[in-house]
Amino acid sequence: MSSYDEDLNPVLEKANDEDLLPLVGYMLNKFSNAIDTDERYKENPEKPTEYADLLADEIRLFGGNTFANLARGEGVSYKEVVCDVADRLKVSYNKESTVERIESLIIQKIFEDSLEKMSDEEKASVMKDLGIKDIPVGASATMIMQALIKMGGFTSYKIAVIVANAIAKFIVGRGLPLAANAFLTKALSIFAGPIGWVVSGIWMALDIAGPSYKVTIPCVIHVAMLRLKQQNTLPEES
């Protein structure tokens, strides 16, 4: 039976089919999922807006221990899933923080780790593409990340798209449809290698840590990106 999570369900309910399809792909990659046996999925597999509540349930179930889930009849809260992902990725955060804040820190960690693997020339190109000014050539990844955070809003959404797109390419073999926006084309290209290396390292560690993380990590990153998308109006293309 579906249960409502105020930190997760509203985001999925506001999303469109294109937004939600990557989540379906992540879940179907896992043998033990309840998506492909659900009648709503069987009738409209390409319309996940018809079963968004099921996607929310699955994310929370993957985040909990199987036997504990059986005992309580549902998965853990979405915040517990997000905190667990943050712990696994060694993200520094306050457990009293909001889900939105912890999600942002997860995105920032992966993005900053990717910046650290770039040459000065690549960093300079990224700064130009993302609109960072007054940062010297050779700036550290931390300095660039701090400048991006100060820009806030739509810049945070850009960063989330870059990370979520790289995750999608790595797991399902194709990027996000929404990532084709002209304003991100160059940045996506520059980050393809560095983020790929970071994600590869994460996945190698997950082979030891447990298979459920291969669902919860990409799902949390994708939900974080959707939350930011819903909070920010995309600029009109000229």
N, C-alpha and C positions, 0 to 999 in steps of 0.2 A: 504494500500500500504506500502511495506517495505521501510524503510529509513535506511541509513547507519550511524552507530555510531562508530567512530574510536577507542573508548576505549573498545568496546564490540565485534563488528562483527569480527574483525581479530582473536580474541581468539577462538571464536566458529568455524570459518572457518578452523582453523588449527587442530581442535580436530577430533578424530575419533568417530565412533558410540558409542563405550563403554564409552567414555568420556562424551558424551552428554545425554545418556539415563537417568541419575539421574535428570537432569534438566526437562526432559519430565515428570518424575514421580512427581516432585514437583508441576508442573503446572496442571497436571491432578487431583491432590488432591483438586484443587480449582474448584468449580462448574462453575464459570464464566471465562472460558478460551476459546480461539479460536483454540486451538491445535486439539482437537478431531473432529472438524467440517471441518478441512482443508483437501483438496483432497490428498495432498502429504503425510500427516500423515496417512490417511485412506489406501493409497496404500502401504506404507512402514513404518508402525509404529515403527519397530525396526531399522530403518535406519535414524536417525535424521540428519545425514550429508546432507540428501536430502532437509531438511527444516530448516537448521541452522539459516537462516535469520528470519524465523518465531519465533524461540525461542528468538532471540535478541529483536524482536518487543514486544513479550509478557512480557519479563522482564521489559522493559521500560514502557509498558502500566500498569502493576501492580504497578509500582512505582509512577504513576500519579493519580490525581483525575479523576474520570470517566467523569464528565462534562467538565473538562478542556481538557481531551484527545479528546473528541468529537469536541471541538472548534478548536483545533489546528490540528486535523487529525492524531495525533500520540502521543506516550507517551513522557515522559520527557527524558532528556539525561541520559545516564548510570551513569555519574558522580553524577547527582542529586539523583539517586537511591542509589548509594553507600554512599553518604553523609547522606541521610535519614536513612539508616540502621545504620550508625555510631552514629547518634544522638539517635536513639532508644535504642542502646546498651550502651549508655553513654560512648562512646569512645572519648578521647581527640585528636583532630586533627586540622590541619590548612586547611581551605577551599581552599587555594591557592595551596595545595599539589596536586601531581598527583593522579590519580585514583589508580594506583598501590600502592602508599604509603598508602593511606587511607585503601585499602583492607588489606594490611599487618597489620595495626594497629588493624583492626577488628579481624583478626585471633589471633593476640597476646593477645588481651584482653580476649577472650574466653579461650585461652590456659593458661594464667596466672591465671585467676579465677579458673581454674581446678586444677592447681598446689597448690593453697592455700587450697584446700580441701583434699590434700594428707597427709599421715603420712610421717615422716622423712625417714622411710624405703622405701616407695614408691617413694619418690623424689630421693633417692640415686639410686634406680634401674633405674629410668628414665634417670638420668644423665649419668649413665654407658652406657645405651642402645643408647643414643643419642651422646655419645662421649664427654661429658663435663668433663674436668679435673681441678684439683686444686680448686674445690669448696668444702668447708667443709660440713660435715654431719650436718643437721639442717639448711641449708641455706634457706633464705626466697624465696618465689616464684619470687619476683622481681629480686633478685640476679641471680637466675637460668635463668630467662627470658633474662636478660641482657647478660649473657654468651652465650645463644643460638643465640641472635641477632648478636653478634660479629662474630659468626661462619658463618653467612650469607648463601647465595647460596642454596646449596642442603639441609642444615639443615632447612632453612625456608620452603622448599618444604615438608620435613618430617612433620613439625609442621602443615602445611596446610592440609596434607593428614589425619593426626590424627583427626583434628577438623572436616573436611568435612565428614570423615567416620562416626564419631559419630552422626553428623547431619542426615546423610542418614539412619542410623540404627533407629534413633528416629522417623523419619517422614515416611519412606517407609518400615521399618521393616527389612532392610538388608543393610549391608555395601557396600562400593564401591568395584567392582571387582579388581581394581588396587591396593587396600589396602592389597591384599594377599601377596605382596612382602615380602620375608623372613626378610629383613632388618627392617621391621616395626612390625612384628608379636607381639613381646613382648611388645613394647610400646603401641600398640593398646589395648592389653589386660589390661595393667595397667591403662590406661586412660578411659576405658569403664565406670567405675562407676563415677569418678569425673566429667567427661565431661557430662555424662548423667544427673547428678544433676544440673549442670549449665544450660544445654539446657532445662531441665524441668522448671527451674525458669524463663527462657526467655519466654517459651511458655505460662506459666501461666499469665505472664504480657501481652502477645500478645492477649489473650482472651479478654482483656479489650481495648487494643490499636487499634485493627483492623485486620481483616483476611488477608489483602493483605501482611502484614509483614510475614505471614507464607509461602509466596512464595518468596518475595524479599530477606529475610535474608538467607535462604538456597541457593538460586541462587547466591547471591553475594559471599558467602563463597565458593561455588563450582567453580565459574568463577575465583576467586582469586587463588584457588588451580590449576586450569588448566593453568593459566597464568604462575605460578611458574614451573609447570611441563614442559611447553614448553621452559622455559628459562634454565632449568637444565637437564643435561644428567644423566640418571640413571646409577649407577655403575653396572658393570657386576657381576652377581651372580657366586660365585665359585662353 
